């Protein structure tokens, strides 16, 4: 019985640690500024059709 308790404690601690070590997600936020309306329309078309997957 004495050998089982440390084993159970180790398994319990590993299970807790697994919950805390989940993969993190990172996001990048960008702010675009434009000088002309044409630049804005070109960028909008690119982000809508090519950059973002459907």
Secondary structure, 3 states (H helix, E strand, C coil): CHHHHHHHHHHHHHHHHHHHCCCCCCCCCCCCCCCCHHHHHHHHHHHHHHHCCC
